[in-house]
Amino acid sequence: MATQVMTKRIDADTHFSLTIDHRELRDMIPRSGSALLEEMMYRDALQVVDLDVVKAAIAGVEPSLDGHVGDPTWDAEARLSEMDRLGFDMQVLNTQRAMPNLLMPPDSPLWLRAALARLYNNAAAELQNRYPDRFICQITVPWDDIDESVRELERAAAMGLRAVTICGSYLEGNLDAYELYPFWEAVSELDLACMVHNFTQGHRGNFYDHRTSYPMVGTERYHRMHIGTYVGFGLDYTIACAALTLGGVLDRFPKLRFLFFEAGASWMAYAMHGTDRSFYIERACARTNTRPSELIKQHCLTAVESIEPLEQLVEAYGANNFVIGTDFPHPEFQRLPNATTDISGSGISSEDQDKILGGNMARALRL
């Protein structure tokens, strides 16, 4: 009798704050020959990235790097306990605090963004290597500088990281931008997965001016009601899929894999429908000869949410494009939880449940 191999349950979307000693930035400052200039660059860098260090310096004390013991947002052992409680074998960790500074920080110099990426990726690789069967960490890059991003991709991949965090738009443009071709080429050659996770809106101290911290489709219309997060993500991801398919990216880089988070799965149905309509009606405008919905099915996955008609989605599209993500410990996890029981207690087949609960994620990450 064949032995049944249990599929690891993988939470594809969680958030974790890596413990970083930003004082290491001192050794990463470009050498100018002026000690005074380098000291000022270091002081300015700390004010951008770590006010706790600045406050400690003002108070004349050493900054504490272990003030979060027991907090699962920071403490790996505490996080493992939460994972066990929630029924997950592994979690994908989206590094908090690293971005959006590194994706589009017009007021931060490249040397600082590149140095921060190295610090975060060093810490991410160390954490993943310490718990290789529990945590999957992601690569952070200074995405607005492609040359530097490619160098950091290569360095971080060599440390064992399997995925890179990006957004659904590239600066003010789409994912088929010419400037991104060297980036896609590097991602393909390194066999990395692209984790597409837009940035939620802050309200900047009031509830009437919600602004997105990174450009998305429709950004100028997202100043109230948090629709930039809860509606805008899906719209931005739809255009991302249009750019990747109709824009010819997936034809030219067939090894690319994209996973989309915090928008549910229903948007993907419209992305397939809309891009197919464009393909058939305005064929001369497409850079592909492949039906876009087929490319989306081959290359793109998205995290489902508990209030969606999962059984109907699986019946219509199959289960290969869906993963589970809780958004732990953010508001979606707190107020609209996605639990393993939402999948295991559904009417879909046990085979499809295994795919959504971990099999699809393992396949995308080459686990």
Buried (B, 14 or more C-beta within 10 A) or exposed (E): EEEEEEBBBBBBBBBBBBEBEBBEBBEBBEEEEEEEEBEEBBEEBBEBBBEEBBEBBEEEEEBEEEEBEEEBBBBBEBBBEBBEEBEBBBBBBBBEBBBBBBBBBEEBBBBBBBBBBBBBBBBBBEBBEEBEEBBBBBBBBBBBBBEBBBBBBEBBBEBEBBBBBBBBBBBEEBBBBEEBBEBBBBBBBBEBBBBBBBBBBEEEEEEEEBEBBBBBBBBEEBBEEBBBBBBBBBBBBBBBBBBBBBBBBBBBBEEBBBBBBBBBBBBBBEBBEBBBEBBEEEEEEBEBEBBBBBBBBBBBBBBBBBEBEBEEBBEEBEBBBBBBBBBBBBEBBEEBBBBBEBBBEBEBEEEBBBBBBBBBBBBBBEB
